[in-house]
Amino acid sequence: MKAVLGSVVAVAAIAVLVSGTAAQQPAPAPAAAPAPATITTKIGYIDVQRVLARSAAGVAAREQLEKERGTIQKDMDGRRQELEKLRDEIEKKGPLMSADARREKQEQFDRKRRDAARAADDYQKELEKKEGQLLQKVLQEVGGIIEKVGKEKNYYMIVEKRNAGVLYAANDADLTDEVIRAYDRDAGGKKK
């Protein structure tokens, strides 16, 4: 502020000297400081988990994941039943089997159990990867919508409620439902 005031006075002094009337006119009064403008900063937040849970694309992504989980669950149930059947056979018929046959059945059981455990781990990793991909796609699409809503409503900043460490937020700062509606509206327009 002092620098601006000083430069205004310096420019006025130079203008007076150049015009040659410095001795005839009184020194110019320093310019009054401009009144500070009232700055209103609108900050909103988005609950991304709610967007994922309630938007059409988020619901579709969840349904797709649940369908894949169902397929995996069927496979794992089949493996579990096969293991139970093999274990029951070893327990019931084991005493009647030769030592070699019993050892072979036990090895077969152990091998199938290891295979089932590996398959469960692989399925879990695959589901996590697919979930991440689907959610990332939705979040990328939502990012553009959030920016659009923020610009339209003149928000200075929009944060994610859970990861931004928001300790308090008024309900009228919550833009989540508006983003969901805009996202569904834009996504619906893209499908046509």
C-alpha positions in Angstrom: 0.0 0.0 0.0 2.9 2.4 0.9 4.5 1.5 -2.4 1.4 2.4 -4.4 0.9 5.6 -2.4 4.6 6.5 -2.9 4.5 5.9 -6.7 1.3 8.1 -7.0 3.0 10.9 -5.1 6.2 10.5 -7.2 4.2 10.6 -10.5 2.3 13.7 -9.3 5.6 15.4 -8.4 7.1 14.7 -11.7 4.1 15.9 -13.5 4.2 19.2 -11.6 7.9 19.6 -12.2 7.6 19.0 -15.9 4.7 21.5 -16.2 6.9 24.1 -14.6 4.3 25.1 -12.1 5.7 23.6 -9.0 6.1 26.9 -7.3 2.7 28.2 -8.1 0.5 25.3 -6.9 0.3 23.7 -3.6 1.6 20.2 -3.2 -0.9 17.6 -4.2 -2.6 15.8 -1.3 -1.8 12.2 -1.0 -4.3 9.9 -2.7 -6.8 8.4 -0.4 -6.4 4.6 0.0 -9.1 2.7 -1.7 -11.7 1.2 0.5 -11.0 -2.6 0.9 -13.5 -4.5 -1.2 -15.6 -7.0 0.5 -14.4 -10.3 -0.7 -16.8 -13.2 -0.4 -15.2 -16.5 -0.8 -17.4 -19.5 -1.4 -16.0 -22.8 -0.5 -17.9 -26.0 -1.0 -17.3 -29.7 -0.5 -18.1 -32.9 -2.2 -18.6 -36.3 -0.5 -17.1 -38.5 -3.2 -18.3 -41.7 -1.5 -21.9 -40.4 -1.7 -21.4 -39.5 -5.4 -20.1 -43.1 -6.0 -23.0 -44.6 -4.1 -25.9 -42.5 -5.6 -24.9 -41.4 -9.1 -26.1 -43.6 -12.0 -22.5 -44.3 -13.1 -21.4 -45.2 -9.5 -24.4 -47.5 -9.1 -23.7 -49.2 -12.5 -20.0 -49.6 -11.5 -21.0 -51.2 -8.1 -23.5 -53.5 -9.9 -20.8 -54.6 -12.3 -18.5 -55.4 -9.4 -21.2 -57.3 -7.6 -21.9 -59.4 -10.7 -18.2 -60.3 -10.9 -18.1 -61.0 -7.1 -21.1 -63.4 -7.6 -19.3 -65.3 -10.4 -16.2 -65.5 -8.2 -18.2 -66.6 -5.2 -19.8 -69.5 -7.3 -16.3 -70.7 -8.3 -15.0 -70.5 -4.7 -18.1 -72.3 -3.4 -17.5 -75.1 -5.9 -13.9 -75.4 -4.8 -15.0 -75.4 -1.1 -17.5 -78.2 -1.8 -14.9 -80.2 -3.6 -12.5 -79.8 -0.7 -15.2 -80.8 1.9 -16.0 -83.9 -0.2 -12.4 -84.9 -0.4 -11.8 -84.3 3.3 -14.9 -86.4 4.2 -13.6 -89.2 1.9 -10.2 -89.1 3.6 -11.9 -89.2 7.1 -14.4 -91.9 6.3 -12.5 -94.1 3.9 -8.9 -93.3 5.1 -8.7 -96.2 7.6 -9.7 -98.6 4.9 -7.2 -97.3 2.3 -3.7 -98.5 1.9 -1.0 -96.1 3.2 -0.1 -95.0 -0.4 -3.7 -94.4 -1.4 -4.3 -92.4 1.8 -1.1 -90.3 1.3 -2.1 -89.7 -2.3 -5.6 -88.5 -1.3 -4.1 -86.3 1.4 -1.6 -84.7 -1.1 -4.5 -84.2 -3.5 -6.5 -82.4 -0.8 -3.5 -80.3 0.2 -2.8 -79.3 -3.4 -6.5 -78.4 -4.0 -6.5 -76.4 -0.8 -3.4 -74.4 -1.9 -4.9 -73.9 -5.3 -8.1 -72.6 -3.8 -6.2 -70.2 -1.5 -4.2 -68.9 -4.4 -7.3 -68.5 -6.5 -9.0 -66.6 -3.7 -6.0 -64.2 -3.4 -5.9 -63.8 -7.2 -9.6 -63.1 -7.3 -9.3 -60.5 -4.5 -6.5 -58.7 -6.3 -8.4 -58.8 -9.6 -11.6 -57.4 -7.9 -9.6 -54.6 -6.2 -8.0 -53.7 -9.5 -11.3 -53.6 -11.4 -12.9 -51.6 -8.6 -10.0 -49.2 -8.7 -10.4 -48.8 -12.5 -14.1 -48.3 -12.4 -14.0 -45.8 -9.5 -11.1 -44.0 -11.2 -13.2 -43.7 -14.4 -16.1 -42.3 -12.4 -13.9 -39.9 -10.5 -12.3 -38.6 -13.6 -15.7 -37.9 -15.1 -16.9 -36.3 -11.9 -13.9 -34.0 -11.8 -15.1 -32.2 -14.9 -18.6 -31.9 -13.4 -17.2 -30.5 -10.1 -15.2 -27.9 -12.0 -18.2 -26.9 -14.1 -20.5 -26.6 -11.0 -17.8 -24.6 -9.2 -17.4 -22.1 -12.1 -21.2 -21.8 -12.5 -21.8 -21.1 -8.9 -18.7 -18.9 -8.4 -17.0 -21.1 -5.8 -13.4 -20.3 -4.9 -12.6 -23.8 -3.8 -14.3 -27.2 -3.6 -12.8 -29.9 -1.4 -13.5 -33.5 -0.8 -15.1 -33.9 2.5 -13.5 -37.0 3.9 -9.9 -36.6 2.7 -9.6 -32.9 3.0 -9.9 -33.0 6.8 -13.0 -30.9 6.9 -13.9 -30.6 10.5 -17.0 -28.5 10.0 -19.1 -27.7 7.0 -22.5 -26.0 6.8 -25.1 -28.1 4.9 -25.5 -25.3 2.3 -21.8 -25.7 1.3 -22.5 -29.4 0.4 -22.5 -29.6 -3.4 -22.6 -33.4 -3.6 -26.3 -33.7 -4.6 -25.9 -31.0 -7.2 -22.8 -32.7 -8.7 -24.7 -36.0 -8.8 -27.6 -34.5 -10.7 -25.2 -32.7 -13.1 -23.2 -35.9 -13.5 -26.2 -38.0 -14.2 -27.6 -35.4 -16.6 -24.3 -35.1 -18.5 -23.8 -38.9 -18.5 -27.3 -39.4 -19.8 -26.7 -37.0 -22.6 -23.5 -38.9 -23.6 -25.4 -42.2 -23.8 -27.9 -40.9 -26.4 
